[in-house]
Amino acid sequence: MPVAFGVDSFVGVHPVLLVALACRLDRLVGDPRWCLHPVVVMGWWINRLRPLAERWAGRRPRRLRLAGGLITLLLVGGSGLAGWLLERLLLAPIWSPLPGVVALLVLLIAMASAVAGRSLEQAVRAVLQPLAAGDLALARQRLSWIVGRDTADLTPAEILRAAAETASENAVDGLFAPLFWMLVGAALWLIYGIAAPGPLALAWAFKAASTLDSMLGYRRGRLRWLGTAGARLDDLLVWLPCRLVAFTLPLAAGSGLPGCWSLFQRARRDGRPDPSPNAGLSQASYAWVVGVQLGGMNRYGQLSRCKPLLAAGCPAPDGIAVERILNLSHRLELLWLISGVVVATIGPLLRARFVAQ
């Protein structure tokens, strides 16, 4: 049986349905600028802890690794604990100071902050719109806000490739990985009850690891050692969701299971040379499903880096292809949520029938 929440007005609300409602709220509202985002708070803590760590460790790699591990433990553990305490505060009838409807809405808003489906779409389309209107300067400027490569001299074709690559890579980092961990949290509630860490606790813990990787996970200077723990934890937490995306994305595009396996194998082959265990695979998955070639030469300051070609021989991405990448992510999100509801509903029934026999 589904776990009944302790909120009187919503007794019997299914945990997976709660995740689905949070994702729907994200698609409707996104990340309003007037609202303090948890990632901003996480970034604030990183900026406060980093100078303390560097002052103590100096340039000694061993100390820097230890300091990075402590920052990772504090931030990821603290974020997960904050999410768990908020869950307990809102859902436990003895503790919650809010009416049931208000408590549930607050929880949904907090959960929606962990996924970035709408904000990713808005950021990518904000690049496509001036590019389609011929305003190359504005397209380059907006692209520079969401990618790490130099954008000042990019051609329209290079802008489109960059938009396609960031849409495909960040779909995993910003949408499907936190969604995966929210579904895991929903499963923990179904098995152990709402006293266990749930969707918000796991999602915020993941976002903390992701924020650490984006702020400290660079192979330069002291960050080569200070950011190791956060970067490796982020790679670990994204590893399984990334492979689930690579396998299920063809389903969202209308392929059957044999086609899914074939495209998954191609994406694994193309993504393997990428230094990231996840970025190359996620980009290659979208490249093969959409039928566009990604990868090539990128410039980062004085450094030029040649990324492996993905789906080599396919046409270069155009605006329609980038839109298709965004739409596929939306369809795959719905597929994951529907599958989660079906599994969470049928699973207990099958288990009860098996026990009865």
C-alpha positions in Angstrom: 0.0 0.0 0.0 1.2 3.6 -0.6 2.6 5.3 2.4 0.2 7.8 3.9 1.7 11.2 4.6 1.2 12.7 8.0 -0.5 15.8 6.4 -4.2 15.4 7.2 -5.5 17.0 4.0 -3.3 14.7 1.8 -3.4 11.3 3.5 -2.7 8.7 0.9 -0.9 10.9 -1.5 1.6 8.7 -3.4 5.3 9.7 -3.1 5.9 9.2 -6.8 2.9 11.4 -7.6 4.5 14.0 -5.4 7.7 13.9 -7.5 5.5 14.2 -10.6 3.7 17.3 -9.2 7.1 18.9 -8.4 8.3 18.3 -11.9 5.1 19.8 -13.3 5.6 22.8 -11.1 9.1 23.2 -12.4 7.8 23.1 -16.0 5.2 25.8 -15.2 7.3 28.2 -13.1 10.9 27.3 -13.5 13.3 29.2 -11.3 11.9 32.7 -10.5 14.6 35.2 -10.0 12.9 36.8 -7.0 13.0 33.5 -5.1 16.2 32.4 -3.2 17.4 29.2 -4.9 19.0 26.4 -2.8 21.9 26.3 -5.3 22.7 30.0 -4.5 22.9 29.0 -0.8 25.1 26.1 -1.6 27.4 28.4 -3.7 27.5 30.8 -0.8 28.8 28.1 1.5 31.4 26.9 -1.0 32.7 30.5 -1.4 33.1 30.8 2.4 34.7 27.4 2.9 37.1 27.5 0.0 39.3 30.3 1.3 39.5 28.6 4.8 40.5 25.3 3.1 43.2 27.0 0.9 44.6 29.0 3.9 45.0 25.8 5.9 46.2 23.5 3.1 48.4 26.0 1.2 49.7 24.3 -1.9 50.2 20.8 -0.4 48.2 18.3 -2.6 47.4 15.9 0.3 46.0 18.6 2.5 44.0 20.1 -0.4 42.5 16.7 -1.1 41.6 16.3 2.6 40.1 19.8 2.7 38.1 19.1 -0.5 36.8 15.9 1.1 35.7 17.8 4.2 34.0 20.5 2.2 32.2 17.8 0.2 31.1 16.0 3.3 29.9 19.2 5.0 28.0 20.5 1.9 26.5 17.3 0.6 25.7 16.0 4.1 24.4 19.3 5.3 22.2 19.8 2.2 20.7 16.3 2.5 20.1 16.8 6.2 18.4 20.2 5.5 16.1 18.5 3.0 15.3 15.6 5.4 14.6 18.0 8.3 12.3 20.1 6.1 10.5 16.9 5.0 10.0 15.9 8.6 8.9 19.4 9.6 6.3 19.7 6.8 4.9 16.1 6.8 4.9 15.1 10.5 1.6 16.3 11.9 3.0 16.7 15.4 5.8 19.1 14.2 4.3 20.9 11.2 3.1 24.4 12.1 1.4 24.8 8.6 -2.0 23.6 7.3 -1.8 20.5 5.1 -2.2 22.2 1.8 0.4 24.9 2.6 2.9 22.3 3.9 2.5 20.2 0.7 2.9 23.3 -1.5 6.1 24.3 0.3 7.5 20.8 -0.1 6.6 20.8 -3.8 8.3 24.2 -4.3 11.5 22.9 -2.6 11.5 19.8 -4.7 10.9 21.7 -7.9 14.0 23.7 -7.1 16.1 20.6 -7.6 15.2 20.1 -11.3 16.0 22.4 -14.1 13.8 21.4 -17.0 12.2 24.7 -17.7 15.3 26.8 -17.0 17.4 24.7 -19.4 14.8 25.2 -22.1 14.6 28.9 -21.5 18.4 29.3 -21.5 18.9 27.4 -24.8 15.9 29.1 -26.5 17.3 32.5 -25.4 20.3 31.7 -27.7 18.2 30.4 -30.6 15.9 33.4 -30.8 18.5 36.2 -31.5 20.4 33.8 -33.8 17.3 33.2 -35.9 16.8 37.0 -36.0 20.3 37.5 -37.2 21.6 39.1 -34.0 24.8 37.2 -33.7 26.3 39.3 -31.0 23.4 38.8 -28.6 23.3 35.0 -29.4 27.0 34.8 -28.5 26.5 36.8 -25.3 23.6 34.6 -24.1 25.5 31.4 -25.1 28.5 32.6 -22.9 26.2 32.5 -19.9 25.6 28.7 -20.2 28.8 27.2 -21.7 32.4 27.3 -20.6 34.0 27.7 -24.1 34.9 31.0 -25.7 31.9 32.4 -27.6 33.2 35.7 -28.9 34.2 34.5 -32.4 31.8 31.6 -32.9 30.0 31.2 -36.2 26.2 30.5 -36.4 27.0 26.8 -37.0 29.3 26.7 -34.0 26.7 28.5 -31.8 24.1 25.9 -32.8 26.5 23.0 -32.0 27.3 24.6 -28.6 23.5 24.9 -27.9 22.9 21.3 -28.9 25.7 20.1 -26.8 24.8 22.0 -23.7 21.1 21.0 -24.1 22.0 17.3 -24.3 24.7 17.3 -21.5 22.7 19.5 -19.0 19.6 17.5 -19.6 21.3 14.7 -17.6 23.0 16.9 -15.0 20.1 19.4 -14.4 17.0 17.3 -15.0 17.3 13.5 -15.1 19.9 12.9 -12.4 18.0 14.9 -9.7 14.8 13.3 -11.0 16.4 9.9 -10.6 17.4 10.6 -7.0 13.9 12.0 -6.2 12.4 8.8 -7.4 14.8 6.8 -5.2 13.7 9.0 -2.3 10.1 8.2 -3.1 11.0 4.5 -3.1 12.5 4.8 0.3 9.3 6.4 1.6 7.3 3.6 0.1 9.5 1.0 1.8 10.4 2.6 5.1 7.9 5.4 5.6 8.3 9.1 5.7 10.8 9.0 8.6 13.4 7.9 6.0 15.2 10.5 3.8 12.9 11.2 0.9 12.9 12.9 -2.5 13.9 16.3 -1.2 16.7 15.1 1.0 18.3 13.0 -1.8 17.7 15.7 -4.5 19.3 18.4 -2.4 22.3 16.2 -1.6 22.8 15.6 -5.3 22.5 19.3 -6.1 25.2 20.0 -3.6 27.5 17.5 -5.3 26.7 19.0 -8.7 27.3 22.5 -7.4 30.7 21.5 -6.0 31.6 20.0 -9.3 30.6 23.1 -11.2 32.5 25.5 -8.9 35.5 23.5 -7.8 35.8 20.6 -10.3 38.6 22.1 -12.6 42.0 20.7 -13.4 43.9 23.8 -12.8 45.8 25.3 -9.8 44.8 24.2 -6.4 41.4 23.1 -7.7 43.2 20.1 -9.3 43.2 18.6 -5.7 40.7 20.7 -3.8 37.8 19.8 -6.2 38.6 16.1 -6.6 36.2 14.8 -4.0 33.2 16.8 -5.3 33.9 16.0 -8.9 34.2 12.3 -8.3 31.1 12.2 -6.2 29.2 14.0 -8.9 30.4 11.6 -11.5 29.3 8.7 -9.3 25.8 10.1 -8.6 25.3 10.8 -12.3 26.7 7.5 -13.6 23.5 5.4 -13.4 21.0 8.1 -14.4 23.1 9.0 -17.4 23.0 5.4 -18.6 19.3 5.1 -18.0 18.9 8.2 -20.2 21.1 6.8 -22.9 19.0 3.6 -23.0 15.5 5.1 -22.6 15.9 8.2 -24.8 15.2 6.2 -28.0 11.9 5.1 -26.5 10.9 8.7 -26.1 11.7 9.1 -29.8 9.5 6.2 -30.8 12.1 3.4 -31.2 11.5 -0.2 -30.0 13.6 -2.1 -27.5 16.0 -3.5 -30.2 16.6 0.0 -31.5 17.2 1.3 -28.0 20.0 -1.3 -27.5 21.6 -0.5 -30.8 21.6 3.3 -30.2 22.8 2.7 -26.6 25.8 0.8 -27.9 26.7 3.5 -30.5 26.4 6.2 -27.8 28.7 4.2 -25.5 31.3 3.8 -28.3 31.3 7.4 -29.2 31.2 8.8 -25.7 34.0 6.5 -24.3 36.9 8.8 -25.4 35.5 11.8 -23.6 37.4 12.5 -20.3 34.1 12.7 -18.5 32.4 9.4 -17.7 29.0 10.9 -18.3 29.2 14.0 -20.5 30.3 12.2 -23.7 27.7 9.5 -23.3 24.8 11.9 -22.7 25.8 14.1 -25.7 26.3 11.0 -27.9 22.9 9.6 -27.0 21.1 12.7 -28.1 23.3 13.0 -31.2 22.4 9.5 -32.4 18.7 9.8 -31.6 18.3 13.2 -33.2 20.7 12.4 -36.1 23.2 15.2 -35.8 27.0 15.3 -35.4 28.3 16.9 -32.2 31.9 17.4 -31.0 34.9 19.0 -32.6 37.2 21.9 -31.7 36.4 24.2 -28.8 38.4 27.1 -27.4 38.9 27.8 -23.7 41.0 31.0 -23.3 44.4 30.2 -24.8 43.6 26.5 -24.9 42.1 24.7 -27.9 40.6 21.3 -27.2 39.3 18.8 -29.8 36.4 16.9 -28.5 35.6 13.4 -30.0 33.1 13.4 -32.8 29.7 12.0 -31.9 27.4 10.4 -34.5 30.1 11.3 -37.1 28.8 11.7 -40.6 25.4 13.0 -39.6 24.4 16.6 -40.5 25.4 19.5 -38.3 22.7 20.6 -35.9 20.3 23.4 -36.9 17.7 25.2 -34.9 15.1 22.5 -35.5 17.5 19.8 -34.2 18.2 21.8 -31.0 14.4 22.2 -30.5 14.0 18.4 -31.0 16.7 17.8 -28.3 14.7 20.0 -25.8 11.4 18.3 -26.8 12.9 14.8 -26.4 14.0 15.7 -22.9 10.5 16.8 -22.0 9.0 13.6 -23.4 11.6 11.4 -21.6 10.8 13.2 -18.4 7.1 12.3 -18.8 8.1 8.7 -19.7 10.2 8.4 -16.5 7.4 9.8 -14.3 4.7 7.6 -15.9 6.9 4.5 -15.5 7.6 5.4 -11.9 3.9 5.7 -11.1 3.1 2.4 -12.8 5.9 0.5 -11.1 5.1 2.0 -7.7 1.4 1.1 -8.1 1.7 -2.3 -9.6 4.7 -3.5 -7.5 2.9 -3.7 -4.2 -0.1 -5.4 -5.8 2.1 -8.1 -7.4 4.0 -8.5 -4.1 0.8 -8.9 -2.2 -0.5 -11.5 -4.7 2.7 -13.4 -4.6 2.6 -13.5 -0.7 -1.0 -14.6 -0.8 -0.1 -17.5 -3.0 
